[in-house]
Amino acid sequence: MPSLPGFITRYFKDEPKPPPISTSTAIFLLVIYTIIYVVPFYLSSKTRPSSTLSRDAPSVIRARIASVSLTSVVCSAITFVILTSQDRATTAEAFHALGYWPIGLAEAGKSLLLTAILFAGPLYEYLIVDEEWRDWLALRPLSALFTEWTTWRNIVAGPFTEEVLFRSAAVPLMLAAQTSVTTTIFLSPLVFGLSHLHHFYEFRVTLPNVPTSFLLVRSIMQLGFTTLFGAYATFLFLRSGSLLAIFVVHAFCNCMGLPRVWGRVLPEIVVDERGNSSRPSVLWTVIYYIVLVAGAVGWYKNLGSLTESSNALIAIKI
């Protein structure tokens, strides 16, 4: 199956023409996608946060999931029509460009492994130091996934709809506009990052006693790491051609949160019957930072091999 650049080349090879859309049009559409993703949250009293209604309320989460699901379908349909109109691409090529087919089970596994290597330090802290392996052995996290609405939103609904919108529906537009790889990877995720800034307003409304400066710093940090993650996810999408791959990576990263880059790593302090406790060894922390650095090095060295795929949307030299 030809990749997306392949069908563009075929479309233009007989007679030079401008791209089906321009880069500015592609970015404009991405902004529109973002607006119709976020704005409905504030149009209904069921989804609009207030001093008495948190964004984490189950009713709000359910209504928002319904809203973003509909938005994702509509935006994907728009992109599909743009790709297939005027014989620019076949249906199969459009589904490939959107990351739906091939599904990419192998690509998903390799992308998840690559990201897990990067998070080797946090995984060590989470599973070993905090002994969360016991909960996983009892399948408690899976139980929470299906019984807690916040967990379902953060691990399934949020990552999936965001990847459908900001990668699957957006990246093919950038490629159809023959936008450079660098611009596609680093500019389009900026809109993804900006789409999270509305959380500043939400927290300001629901947490009126928290200083504005704290919320502002929090929002700036969120813009930074969501944009950075967006660039990584876009890179993986281009290399794998798989929506499934970037969904599982997004879900995994939401599970892990930001890696610790300072402070001590401490296991739970056990107090005996007499009330005595021993100070945890600094070795826990030393091991953590060694594993953290080793994971970053391992991620860099395997970046090319673990993202290589015959289903890639575009060739990227590493």
C-alpha positions in Angstrom: 0.0 0.0 0.0 1.5 3.4 -1.0 2.3 5.8 1.8 0.6 9.2 1.9 3.5 11.0 0.2 3.2 8.3 -2.5 -0.3 9.2 -3.5 0.6 12.9 -3.5 3.4 12.2 -5.9 1.1 10.1 -8.1 -1.5 12.9 -8.1 1.1 15.5 -9.2 3.5 13.5 -11.4 1.7 14.2 -14.8 1.1 17.9 -14.3 2.7 20.1 -11.6 0.0 21.5 -9.4 -0.1 23.2 -6.0 -0.8 20.9 -3.0 -4.5 20.1 -2.4 -4.3 22.4 0.6 -1.7 24.9 1.9 0.2 24.6 5.2 -1.7 27.7 6.5 -5.0 26.0 5.6 -3.9 22.8 7.4 -3.0 24.7 10.5 -6.2 26.7 10.3 -8.2 23.5 10.2 -6.3 22.1 13.1 -7.1 25.3 15.1 -10.8 24.8 14.1 -10.6 21.2 15.2 -9.2 22.3 18.6 -11.9 24.9 19.0 -14.8 22.5 18.4 -13.0 20.0 20.7 -12.9 22.4 23.6 -15.6 25.0 23.3 -18.6 22.6 23.8 -17.3 22.0 27.3 -18.5 25.5 28.2 -21.7 25.6 26.2 -23.7 23.2 28.5 -24.2 23.4 32.2 -23.6 19.6 32.2 -19.9 20.1 31.1 -19.1 23.6 32.3 -17.1 23.6 35.6 -18.2 26.0 38.3 -17.5 26.6 42.0 -19.9 23.8 42.8 -19.2 21.5 39.9 -15.7 20.0 39.3 -14.4 18.7 36.0 -13.8 15.4 37.8 -17.5 15.0 38.6 -18.7 11.7 37.0 -21.6 13.5 35.2 -19.2 16.1 33.7 -16.8 13.4 32.6 -19.5 11.3 30.9 -20.9 14.4 29.1 -17.4 15.5 28.0 -16.5 12.0 26.7 -19.7 12.0 24.6 -18.8 15.5 23.3 -15.2 14.8 22.3 -16.2 11.4 20.8 -18.6 13.2 18.4 -16.0 15.9 17.7 -13.4 13.3 16.8 -15.7 11.5 14.4 -16.7 14.8 12.7 -13.0 16.0 12.3 -11.9 12.6 11.1 -14.6 12.7 8.5 -13.6 16.1 7.3 -10.0 15.0 6.9 -11.1 11.8 5.1 -13.2 13.9 2.6 -10.3 16.2 1.9 -7.9 13.3 1.3 -10.3 11.4 -1.0 -11.9 14.3 -2.9 -10.9 14.7 -6.6 -9.3 11.3 -6.6 -6.4 12.5 -4.5 -6.3 9.2 -2.6 -8.1 5.9 -2.6 -10.2 4.9 0.5 -7.5 2.5 1.5 -4.8 5.1 1.3 -6.9 7.6 3.3 -7.4 5.0 6.1 -3.7 4.4 6.0 -3.0 8.1 6.3 -5.4 8.3 9.3 -3.6 5.4 11.0 -6.5 3.1 11.0 -5.2 0.4 8.7 -3.0 -1.5 9.0 -3.8 -1.6 12.7 -0.1 -1.9 13.6 0.0 -4.3 16.5 3.8 -4.8 16.2 4.3 -1.0 15.9 2.2 -0.5 19.0 4.3 -3.0 20.9 7.6 -1.5 19.8 6.5 2.0 20.5 5.3 1.1 24.0 8.6 -0.7 24.6 10.6 2.3 23.5 8.6 4.6 25.8 8.9 2.2 28.7 12.7 2.2 28.2 12.6 6.0 28.5 10.6 5.7 31.7 12.8 3.0 33.2 13.6 5.1 36.2 9.9 6.0 37.0 9.0 2.3 36.5 11.6 1.3 39.0 10.2 3.8 41.5 6.6 2.8 40.8 6.9 -1.0 40.7 9.9 -1.6 43.0 10.3 1.2 45.5 6.6 1.9 46.0 5.9 -1.9 45.6 3.0 -1.3 43.2 3.8 -4.6 41.6 1.6 -6.1 44.3 -1.4 -4.1 43.1 -0.8 -5.1 39.5 -0.5 -8.8 40.6 -4.0 -8.4 42.0 -5.2 -6.5 38.9 -6.3 -3.5 41.0 -5.3 -0.9 38.4 -7.5 -2.7 35.8 -10.4 -2.7 38.3 -10.0 1.1 38.8 -10.0 1.6 35.0 -13.5 0.2 34.7 -14.9 1.5 38.0 -13.5 5.1 38.3 -14.6 7.7 35.7 -11.5 9.8 36.2 -9.2 6.8 35.5 -11.2 5.9 32.4 -11.0 9.6 31.2 -7.3 9.9 31.8 -6.2 6.5 30.5 -8.7 5.6 27.7 -11.1 8.3 26.6 -8.8 11.3 26.8 -5.8 9.8 25.1 -7.8 8.1 22.4 -9.9 11.1 21.4 -6.9 13.4 21.6 -4.8 11.2 19.3 -7.7 10.8 16.9 -8.0 14.5 16.6 -4.5 15.9 17.0 -2.6 13.1 15.2 -4.9 11.0 13.1 -7.1 13.8 11.7 -4.4 16.6 11.8 -1.1 15.1 10.6 -2.5 13.9 7.2 -3.5 17.5 6.5 0.0 18.7 7.1 1.4 16.0 4.8 -1.2 16.7 2.1 -0.1 20.3 2.2 3.5 19.0 1.7 4.6 20.6 4.9 8.1 19.8 6.0 8.7 17.0 8.4 10.2 19.4 11.0 7.2 21.8 10.8 4.8 18.9 11.0 6.5 17.4 14.1 7.1 20.6 16.0 4.3 23.1 14.9 1.2 21.0 14.9 1.8 19.7 18.5 1.9 23.3 19.7 -1.8 23.6 18.9 -2.3 20.3 20.9 -0.5 22.0 23.8 -2.5 25.2 23.6 -5.7 23.1 23.7 -4.9 22.3 27.3 -4.7 26.0 28.5 -8.4 26.1 29.2 -7.6 24.0 32.3 -6.3 27.3 33.8 -9.8 28.7 33.7 -11.3 25.5 35.1 -8.9 25.4 38.0 -9.4 29.1 38.6 -13.2 28.6 38.9 -13.1 25.4 40.9 -10.2 26.3 43.2 -10.7 30.0 43.9 -8.4 30.0 46.9 -5.4 28.8 45.0 -3.1 31.7 44.1 -3.4 32.7 40.4 0.4 32.7 40.1 0.5 29.0 41.0 -2.2 28.2 38.4 -0.4 30.2 35.8 2.9 28.4 36.3 1.1 25.1 36.3 -0.6 26.0 33.0 2.7 27.1 31.4 4.4 23.8 32.5 1.4 21.9 31.1 1.8 23.7 27.8 5.4 22.8 27.7 5.2 19.1 28.4 2.0 18.5 26.3 3.7 20.2 23.3 6.8 18.1 23.9 4.7 14.9 24.1 2.8 16.0 21.0 6.0 16.2 19.1 7.0 12.8 20.2 3.6 11.3 19.4 3.6 13.0 16.0 7.1 11.5 15.3 5.8 8.0 16.3 2.7 8.4 14.2 4.8 9.3 11.1 7.2 6.4 11.7 4.6 3.8 12.5 1.5 4.8 10.6 -0.5 3.4 13.5 -3.2 5.2 15.6 -3.1 2.3 18.0 0.6 2.8 18.6 0.3 6.4 19.7 -2.8 5.7 21.7 -1.1 3.1 23.9 2.0 5.4 24.3 -0.3 8.3 25.3 -2.2 6.1 27.8 1.1 4.8 29.2 2.5 8.3 29.7 -0.7 9.4 31.4 -0.3 6.5 33.8 3.3 7.5 34.6 3.1 11.2 34.7 6.2 13.4 34.5 9.5 11.6 35.5 11.1 12.6 38.7 14.3 14.6 38.0 15.1 15.7 41.5 14.7 14.7 45.1 15.1 11.4 46.9 13.4 8.1 46.2 12.1 6.6 49.4 10.3 3.4 50.1 7.5 3.3 52.6 8.9 3.7 56.1 8.0 0.8 58.4 7.5 1.5 62.0 7.9 -1.4 64.5 5.7 -2.0 67.5 7.8 0.3 69.7 7.4 3.2 67.3 11.0 2.9 66.0 11.8 3.4 62.3 15.0 3.3 60.3 16.0 5.9 57.7 15.8 4.4 54.2 19.1 3.9 52.5 20.3 6.5 49.9 21.0 3.6 47.6 17.3 3.6 46.5 17.9 7.1 45.2 21.2 6.3 43.6 19.8 3.3 41.7 16.8 5.4 40.6 19.0 8.1 38.9 21.3 5.5 37.4 18.3 3.7 35.9 16.8 7.0 34.8 19.9 8.0 32.8 20.3 4.4 31.4 16.7 4.5 30.2 17.3 7.8 28.4 20.4 6.5 26.7 18.6 3.2 25.8 15.7 5.2 24.4 18.0 7.3 22.2 19.9 4.3 20.9 16.8 2.4 20.1 14.8 5.3 18.7 15.4 4.3 15.1 15.1 0.5 15.3 12.0 0.4 17.5 10.1 2.9 15.3 11.0 1.5 11.9 8.0 0.2 10.0 7.0 -0.6 6.5 3.7 1.2 7.3 5.4 4.6 7.9 3.6 7.6 6.5 6.8 9.3 5.5 10.5 8.4 5.4 12.4 10.1 8.3 16.1 9.5 8.5 17.5 8.9 12.0 
